[in-house]
Amino acid sequence: PFIIPIAGLIVGGIMMQIKDVATTGKLVLYFGAQSFMNIYMGWVMRTSVTVPKGHTYTMTNGTIGTLEVDLTGCPAGFALTAMQQVISFIVFMIFFSVAYFTPYRYMPKKLNSWFEVMCVIIFGCVFALNIALNNFSLGYI
């Protein structure tokens, strides 16, 4: 299941080295990374045993039963996304702090027009939709 994401990572990395297709390469690399992360997290959530077999339960009508098979899966898409966002932010801040004291310091660009402001807002909305679709898809992988 990881063939397409790994191919996306490799092809995107190669494309980023070629000046004419570097921007497209970033998109391909992003696609590969997102696909890899979604498939991996879906696998982790799908294979984790939530309730082991042999567990007794009581139905709403009072009937008592015993699980004959392990219940697997964990509906934790939103918590998972929150953890990914926090960890990504922490890693970014570490790299940002380390790079600050080197010649490769990152300085955010000042937005000079309403068009640039709108582009950032639209990108933020698309990014939020991507996160929402990732959460939605985790339930179906």
Buried (B, 14 or more C-beta within 10 A) or exposed (E): EEEEBEEBBEBBBEBBEEEEBEEEBBEBBBBBBBBBBBBBBBEEBEEEEEEEEEEEEEEEEEEEEEEEEEEEBBEBBEEBBEEBEEEEEEEEEEEEEEEEEEEEEEEEEEEEEEEEEEEEEEEEEEEEEEBEEBBEBBEEE
